[in-house]
């Protein structure tokens, strides 16, 4: 195990979510290893209280933890959708920076998806080192180092370490719970239970079934995707970049989660939007849970909502003014506090 070489407080940044929810209790920690620097923030800098701790595993893309905007405001992007000021009154909230991604960046350094781009003239070209480190096993390795650090802190209730993951982060959170049987509860939010690539295949068939494309066009697209997938699985050059990611990433995040979800002993909360193509297996998971005799789970479907719990308009577009992220998080917290599991 590598020694923790440095822990740095974030002193010079006054962070605000908006005028109503100031964020001024943030600390930045760095765990320095031989070949990596793992940076993470803790929301709520009060180290005098021992509290349950939430590790939030964010989704994909090299999005900085904190973005600075022209008007002087700053946002913690990963938790921007929760009422994290309220949650942090009772819980420490930990968020780990993405690999090879700055913790803090100006908005002008980010593309329209808020991903950090080294060259703003190439808004879809991110740091190649990020792509190289963007795969499941690397995230699990980094997050395990943070979990080991947290267990040693007096401000962490070792018996109540909670992990939540959204989208890509749901796969990371699930694997962490598998490897750390002391995890108190697991939140699996917006996860593609069949794996990333299977979800992409299903999107084509869904598009045909909804009339957006013909069945013949969908089949042609699916056959093309099958052909590409065979090359990915048979190619040993794992770090070559194709279709906006490395082959290693495609393989690692395309492993199905059904078996692990049904066998894991950790109390499990699954939240998903019923109009999220990537999470459509959520509806049938209770069938598998009951077959396996699993009872310590809670399903939370958000009817008519998409990947980020946003309501979907009749034309299929996302209504970003009607999001239910706060509700998803609050329901999870309520379940943790009221469940007898």
C-alpha positions as CSV (number, residue, x, y, z in Angstrom):
1,X,0.0,0.0,0.0
2,X,1.4,3.4,-0.9
3,X,1.9,6.0,1.7
4,X,-0.3,9.1,1.8
5,X,2.2,11.9,1.1
6,X,0.1,15.0,1.2
7,X,-3.2,16.3,2.4
8,X,-4.0,19.9,1.3
9,X,-6.9,22.0,2.5
10,X,-8.6,24.0,-0.2
11,X,-8.3,27.4,1.4
12,X,-8.4,30.0,-1.4
13,X,-11.7,29.0,-3.1
14,X,-15.0,30.2,-1.9
15,X,-17.5,27.9,-3.6
16,X,-21.2,28.7,-4.3
17,X,-23.8,26.5,-5.8
18,X,-26.1,29.5,-6.2
19,X,-27.2,32.5,-4.1
20,X,-29.3,30.3,-1.9
21,X,-26.9,27.4,-1.2
22,X,-23.4,28.7,-0.5
23,X,-20.7,26.0,-0.4
24,X,-17.9,27.1,1.9
25,X,-17.1,23.9,3.7
26,X,-14.9,22.1,1.2
27,X,-11.5,20.5,1.7
28,X,-9.3,19.0,-1.0
29,X,-7.2,15.9,-0.2
30,X,-4.4,14.4,-2.3
31,X,-3.2,10.9,-2.1
32,X,0.1,10.7,-3.9
33,X,1.4,7.3,-5.1
34,X,4.2,6.3,-7.3
35,X,2.3,6.7,-10.6
36,X,-0.8,8.7,-9.6
37,X,-2.2,11.6,-7.6
38,X,-5.7,10.9,-6.4
39,X,-7.5,14.1,-5.5
40,X,-10.9,14.2,-3.8
41,X,-13.0,16.7,-2.0
42,X,-14.9,16.4,1.2
43,X,-18.0,18.5,1.6
44,X,-18.3,19.6,5.2
45,X,-14.9,20.6,6.6
46,X,-15.9,20.0,10.3
47,X,-13.5,17.3,11.5
48,X,-14.8,17.5,15.1
49,X,-17.8,15.2,14.4
50,X,-17.8,11.6,13.5
51,X,-20.4,11.0,10.9
52,X,-21.6,8.5,8.3
53,X,-19.8,9.1,5.0
54,X,-21.0,9.0,1.4
55,X,-18.6,8.3,-1.4
56,X,-20.2,9.5,-4.6
57,X,-18.9,7.8,-7.9
58,X,-19.7,10.2,-10.7
59,X,-20.4,9.3,-14.3
60,X,-18.3,9.5,-17.4
61,X,-16.2,12.2,-19.0
62,X,-13.3,14.2,-17.5
63,X,-15.4,16.8,-15.8
64,X,-13.6,18.8,-13.1
65,X,-15.0,18.7,-9.6
66,X,-15.3,22.4,-9.5
67,X,-16.0,24.9,-12.3
68,X,-15.5,28.6,-12.1
69,X,-17.8,30.8,-14.2
70,X,-17.4,34.3,-15.6
71,X,-19.7,35.8,-13.0
72,X,-17.4,34.7,-10.2
73,X,-19.6,31.8,-9.1
74,X,-18.3,28.3,-8.7
75,X,-20.1,24.9,-8.9
76,X,-19.3,21.5,-7.7
77,X,-20.5,19.7,-10.9
78,X,-20.7,16.2,-9.6
79,X,-23.1,17.1,-6.8
80,X,-24.8,20.1,-8.4
81,X,-28.1,18.3,-8.6
82,X,-28.4,17.2,-5.0
83,X,-29.4,19.2,-1.9
84,X,-25.9,18.5,-0.6
85,X,-25.8,21.3,1.9
86,X,-28.6,19.6,3.7
87,X,-27.2,16.1,3.3
88,X,-23.8,17.2,4.6
89,X,-25.3,18.3,7.9
90,X,-25.5,14.6,8.8
91,X,-23.1,13.0,6.3
92,X,-19.6,13.6,5.0
93,X,-19.8,13.7,1.2
94,X,-16.7,12.5,-0.7
95,X,-16.2,13.0,-4.5
96,X,-13.0,11.8,-6.3
97,X,-11.6,13.7,-9.2
98,X,-11.5,12.0,-12.6
99,X,-8.1,10.7,-13.7
100,X,-5.8,13.2,-15.3
101,X,-8.4,16.0,-14.8
102,X,-7.9,19.2,-12.9
103,X,-9.9,19.6,-9.7
104,X,-10.8,23.2,-10.6
105,X,-11.2,24.6,-14.1
106,X,-12.6,27.8,-15.7
107,X,-15.8,27.3,-17.7
108,X,-13.9,28.4,-20.8
109,X,-11.7,25.3,-20.5
110,X,-14.7,23.0,-20.7
111,X,-16.7,21.9,-23.7
112,X,-20.5,21.8,-23.9
113,X,-20.6,18.6,-21.9
114,X,-18.4,20.3,-19.2
115,X,-15.5,18.0,-20.0
116,X,-12.0,19.4,-19.6
117,X,-10.2,19.9,-22.9
118,X,-6.5,20.8,-22.9
119,X,-6.9,22.6,-26.3
120,X,-10.1,24.6,-26.5
121,X,-9.7,24.7,-30.3
122,X,-10.4,21.0,-30.2
123,X,-13.5,20.7,-28.0
124,X,-13.9,17.0,-28.4
125,X,-10.3,16.0,-27.8
126,X,-9.5,15.4,-24.2
127,X,-6.3,14.4,-22.5
128,X,-5.0,11.1,-23.9
129,X,-3.8,10.1,-20.4
130,X,-7.4,10.4,-19.2
131,X,-8.5,7.9,-21.9
132,X,-5.7,5.6,-20.9
133,X,-6.9,5.6,-17.3
134,X,-10.6,5.6,-18.0
135,X,-11.5,2.0,-17.3
136,X,-13.3,0.2,-14.5
137,X,-10.3,-1.4,-12.8
138,X,-8.4,1.8,-12.6
139,X,-11.3,3.6,-10.9
140,X,-11.8,0.8,-8.4
141,X,-8.1,0.9,-7.6
142,X,-8.1,4.6,-7.0
143,X,-11.4,4.6,-5.0
144,X,-10.2,1.7,-2.8
145,X,-7.2,3.9,-1.8
146,X,-9.6,6.6,-0.8
147,X,-11.7,4.2,1.2
148,X,-8.7,3.0,3.0
149,X,-7.8,6.6,3.9
150,X,-11.3,7.3,5.1
151,X,-11.4,4.3,7.4
152,X,-8.4,5.9,9.3
153,X,-10.1,9.2,9.9
154,X,-11.7,10.1,13.3
155,X,-14.5,12.0,11.5
156,X,-15.6,8.9,9.6
157,X,-18.1,6.4,11.2
158,X,-16.4,3.2,10.0
159,X,-19.6,1.3,10.4
160,X,-21.5,3.6,8.0
161,X,-19.6,4.1,4.8
162,X,-22.1,4.4,2.0
163,X,-21.4,4.3,-1.8
164,X,-23.5,5.9,-4.5
165,X,-22.7,5.6,-8.2
166,X,-24.5,7.2,-11.2
167,X,-24.3,5.9,-14.8
168,X,-20.7,4.8,-15.3
169,X,-20.1,5.4,-11.6
170,X,-22.8,2.8,-10.8
171,X,-20.5,0.0,-12.1
172,X,-17.6,1.4,-10.1
173,X,-19.8,1.6,-6.9
174,X,-21.0,-2.0,-7.4
175,X,-17.5,-3.4,-7.8
176,X,-16.3,-1.4,-4.7
177,X,-19.2,-2.9,-2.7
178,X,-18.2,-6.4,-3.9
179,X,-14.6,-5.8,-2.7
180,X,-15.5,-4.1,0.5
181,X,-18.0,-6.1,2.5
182,X,-18.1,-3.5,5.2
183,X,-20.1,-1.0,3.0
184,X,-23.2,0.0,4.8
185,X,-25.4,0.6,1.7
186,X,-25.1,0.9,-2.0
187,X,-26.9,3.3,-4.4
188,X,-27.0,2.1,-8.0
189,X,-28.3,5.1,-10.0
190,X,-29.0,5.1,-13.7
191,X,-26.8,2.0,-14.3
192,X,-26.9,0.1,-17.6
193,X,-27.4,-3.3,-15.9
194,X,-26.6,-5.3,-19.1
195,X,-23.4,-3.3,-19.6
196,X,-22.5,-0.3,-21.8
197,X,-22.4,-2.0,-25.2
198,X,-25.5,-4.1,-24.8
199,X,-27.4,-0.9,-24.0
200,X,-26.2,0.6,-27.2
201,X,-27.5,-2.4,-29.1
202,X,-30.9,-2.1,-27.4
203,X,-31.1,1.6,-28.2
204,X,-31.2,0.7,-31.9
205,X,-34.1,-1.7,-31.4
206,X,-36.0,0.8,-29.2
207,X,-35.6,3.4,-31.9
208,X,-37.2,1.0,-34.4
209,X,-40.0,0.0,-32.1
210,X,-40.8,3.7,-31.5
211,X,-40.9,4.4,-35.2
212,X,-37.8,6.6,-35.3
213,X,-36.1,4.3,-37.7
214,X,-37.2,1.2,-39.6
215,X,-36.7,-2.3,-38.3
216,X,-34.5,-3.0,-41.3
217,X,-32.3,0.1,-40.6
218,X,-32.1,-1.0,-36.9
219,X,-31.0,-4.5,-37.9
220,X,-28.3,-3.1,-40.3
221,X,-27.0,-0.8,-37.5
222,X,-27.0,-3.7,-35.0
223,X,-25.1,-6.0,-37.4
224,X,-22.5,-3.3,-37.9
225,X,-22.2,-2.9,-34.1
226,X,-21.8,-6.6,-33.7
227,X,-18.9,-6.6,-36.3
228,X,-17.1,-3.7,-34.5
229,X,-17.6,-5.4,-31.1
230,X,-15.9,-8.6,-32.3
231,X,-12.8,-6.6,-33.3
232,X,-12.8,-4.9,-29.8
233,X,-13.0,-8.2,-27.9
234,X,-10.3,-9.9,-30.1
235,X,-7.9,-6.9,-30.2
236,X,-5.1,-6.9,-27.7
237,X,-4.2,-3.2,-28.2
238,X,-6.4,-2.2,-25.3
239,X,-5.5,1.5,-25.2
240,X,-6.2,2.3,-28.8
241,X,-8.9,5.0,-28.9
242,X,-12.1,4.1,-30.9
243,X,-15.6,5.5,-30.8
244,X,-14.6,8.1,-28.1
245,X,-13.0,5.6,-25.7
246,X,-10.3,3.0,-25.3
247,X,-11.1,-0.6,-26.1
248,X,-10.2,-1.5,-22.5
249,X,-12.9,0.9,-21.3
250,X,-15.4,-0.5,-23.7
251,X,-14.7,-4.0,-22.5
252,X,-14.6,-3.2,-18.8
253,X,-17.8,-1.1,-18.7
254,X,-19.7,-3.6,-20.9
255,X,-19.6,-6.4,-18.3
256,X,-23.2,-7.1,-17.2
257,X,-24.1,-6.4,-13.6
258,X,-27.0,-8.8,-13.1
259,X,-25.2,-11.6,-11.4
260,X,-23.4,-9.3,-9.0
261,X,-26.5,-7.2,-8.2
262,X,-28.4,-10.4,-7.3
263,X,-25.6,-11.9,-5.2
264,X,-24.2,-8.9,-3.3
265,X,-25.0,-8.9,0.4
266,X,-24.8,-5.1,0.7
267,X,-28.3,-3.4,1.1
268,X,-29.1,-2.1,-2.4
269,X,-31.1,0.9,-3.7
270,X,-31.7,1.0,-7.5
271,X,-32.9,4.3,-8.9
272,X,-33.6,4.7,-12.7
273,X,-35.7,6.6,-15.2
274,X,-38.2,4.5,-17.0
275,X,-37.4,6.3,-20.3
276,X,-33.6,5.8,-19.9
277,X,-32.7,3.3,-22.7
278,X,-29.5,2.4,-20.7
279,X,-31.4,1.5,-17.5
280,X,-34.4,-0.4,-19.0
281,X,-33.5,-3.7,-17.2
282,X,-34.4,-2.0,-13.9
283,X,-38.0,-3.0,-14.3
284,X,-37.2,-6.7,-14.3
285,X,-34.6,-6.8,-11.5
286,X,-37.0,-7.7,-8.7
287,X,-37.8,-10.9,-10.7
288,X,-34.2,-12.0,-10.4
289,X,-33.8,-10.7,-6.8
290,X,-36.8,-12.8,-5.6
291,X,-35.6,-15.9,-7.5
292,X,-32.3,-15.6,-5.6
293,X,-34.0,-14.9,-2.3
294,X,-32.6,-11.3,-2.0
295,X,-34.8,-9.1,0.2
296,X,-32.5,-6.2,1.2
297,X,-33.2,-4.1,-1.8
298,X,-35.3,-1.1,-2.9
299,X,-36.4,-0.2,-6.4
300,X,-37.1,3.4,-7.2
301,X,-38.3,3.9,-10.7
302,X,-38.8,7.5,-11.9
303,X,-41.7,7.2,-14.3
304,X,-41.4,9.1,-17.6
305,X,-37.8,10.3,-16.7
306,X,-34.5,9.9,-18.5
307,X,-30.9,9.2,-17.5
308,X,-30.5,12.1,-15.1
309,X,-34.0,11.7,-13.7
310,X,-35.2,14.5,-15.9
311,X,-38.8,14.4,-17.3
312,X,-39.0,13.5,-21.0
313,X,-41.2,15.7,-23.2
314,X,-43.7,14.2,-25.7
315,X,-41.2,14.8,-28.5
316,X,-38.6,12.7,-26.7
317,X,-36.4,15.7,-25.6
318,X,-35.2,16.2,-22.0
319,X,-36.9,18.8,-19.8
320,X,-34.0,20.0,-17.8
321,X,-36.3,22.3,-15.8
322,X,-38.0,19.3,-14.3
323,X,-35.4,17.1,-12.8
324,X,-35.8,14.7,-9.9
325,X,-32.2,14.2,-8.8
326,X,-32.8,15.7,-5.4
327,X,-35.8,13.4,-4.9
328,X,-33.7,10.4,-5.9
329,X,-31.0,11.3,-3.4
330,X,-33.4,12.2,-0.6
331,X,-35.3,8.9,-1.1
332,X,-32.1,7.0,-0.9
333,X,-31.1,8.8,2.4
334,X,-34.6,8.2,3.8
335,X,-34.3,4.5,2.9
336,X,-31.0,4.2,4.6
337,X,-32.2,5.8,7.8
338,X,-35.5,4.0,8.0
339,X,-34.6,0.5,6.7
340,X,-34.2,-2.3,9.1
341,X,-31.7,-4.0,6.8
